[in-house]
Amino acid sequence: MPSKVTISDVASKAGVSPSSVSNYLNNREGQMRPLTREKIELTISELGYIPNRAAQQLKTGYSPVLGLIVPSVANPFFGVFARHIENAALKLGFKVFLGNSERSPELERSYVSELWGYGVKGIILGSSLTSLDHLNDFIEQGLHVMVFDRPGARGHDIPVDSISVDNMNAARLATRHLLSLGHRRIGFLSGSIQSINRMDRLEGYRTALQETGIEPDPTLVWEGIHSQPQFGDTEAIELGRIGTQQLLNSANPPTAIFAINDMYAFGAYAGANDLGISIPDQLSVIGFDDIILTQVVQPPLTTIKQPIREMSRIAVERMVGRVQGTVTGPVVHQSLHADLIVRASTARKS
């Protein structure tokens, strides 16, 4: 069996010092000449050198890995989010381990426990659950957490860093758009409203109605199949279809629907089509997230756009800084602006 390639072997063949190879491996390349970097990269590839991550962790005190836990990449929004997180992490010399939690606190804790056991000290959570109690003991032991799509502390939670758009005002913006088109019976289409981002979007929807002098009608809020409570992160289109059919078959149906996300909005398209109802002539639909498919469905979907690339970059930079000790001090919640993207799925009430 051939002997294991070492840093010294790489340095000797590349004609550089072992410290230069170490700096390259640990992303300390600030003053390194491009030619030196290229020599090291080529030699590592030629020799098949594999860094000893365990040894690196002993030296640095952390593993160059971030955990990312999302509800489900079945929703393309979270697939894109994961990709942006990975790109931002790679630029800083970190890898990303991904888990799909289905918004289950038990599964989320299981992932965190496993990652913590491997020395991962920074985790980004995308589930927007109402409580972090299931992770508080890890946070107390030194786990750094960045929560996405919700403020970093609610109730008795230990505060953590967080980033989101202002979900309440974004939903208010979406609802006001429908109101400006003359709609007064506006449905709210969602799965289980048991996450903070969904609660905030429902509050924004209700606030916009009240500001216009309309008392929110609870029969216009569809929040899943109560016999099978679920968020619908993997079944969003089918749940959106069912919810839309139920709303449109009611005694006093809506003329517009605000969907909790774009996948539910696509379900609204399917439900309306099943009933022979035309969008936007007979029903206006607005979504949330602005995933790429919003531009190719017919008609193209009006939606709320989240600045997902920028949010991902900020989340990763803060988590890497926390892990490396370059970011210290109190936790921070950062709220970014969301934009209304008007396309062809909303129209003036006829």
C-alpha positions, 0 to 999 in steps of 0.5 A: 500500500503506498504511503500517505501523501503529506503536506511536506510531499506537496510542498516539496513537489510544488517547490514551496514551503509547507507553511504556504501549503498550510495557508492554502488549505486553511484559506489564508491566501491573502498575500499568496501570489497567484502562481504559488496558489496554482502550483499548490492546486496542481500538485494536490491534484497530481498527488491526490493529497487528502487533508486530515480534517481531524488534525485541522480541527484540533489546530483550529478548534472547529470543523470547516463545515456548516450544517443547513437544515431546511423543511424540504428541497421538494420546494425549489425555493429551498433548493435554490437557498441551499445552492446559494448557501453552499456557494457562499460557504465554499468561497470561505473554505467551508463545506455544507451538510444538508438535511430536510427536516419536514419542520419536525423538531425531533428530526431537526434535533437529530440532525443537529446532534449528529452534526455537533458530534462531528464537530460542526459548530455553525448551523443555519435553520430554515424551518421557522419553527415557533420555538428553539427549545429542542436545540437550547441545550446545544446552543448553551454548549456553544453551537452557533445558530442562524435562523432563516425566515424568522426573528432569532428569539421568541418566548423563552428561546435563547437568542440566536442570529437571524435573517429574514424579510419582513414577512408581515409587511411583505404579505401586507404588500401582496394583499394591498396589491389585490385590494388595489385591483378591486378585490374584496374577497381575498382567500389566504391559501396555506398549509398548517399555520404553525411556523413564525413566517406563516403566522406573520404573513397571515397577520400582514394579510389581515392587517391590509384588509383591516386598513381598507375597512374590511373585517377579515373573514375566517372562512377565507383562510384555508390552512390545510387538511385538519385530519392530516395536519401538515405544512405541505413542504413536499405536497404543496401543489396538491394541497394548494389544489384542494384548498383552492377547490374548497375556497371556490366551492364555498357559498361566497367564494373569493375573487383572488387568492394570496398563497403562502408560497409559489408552490401553493400558488401553482396548486391554486392554478390547478384547482381553478383549472379543475373547476374551469375558472380562468386566471386572471379573468375570473380569479387573481392569484399571487404567490410568495418567494419568486422561484424560477418557475413563476416566469414559465407557468401560464399566466406568469405568476405575480409574487413577492420576491425574497432576496435569497442570494443576499440573505444566503451570503449574509447568513453564511458570512455571519456563521463562519465569523461566529465559528472562527471567532471573528464575529463576536458580541450580541446576536443580530436580527437582520431584516431585508426588503421584499419586492412585489413582482407584478406579472399576469396572474392578477387583474382588476376584478371584473 
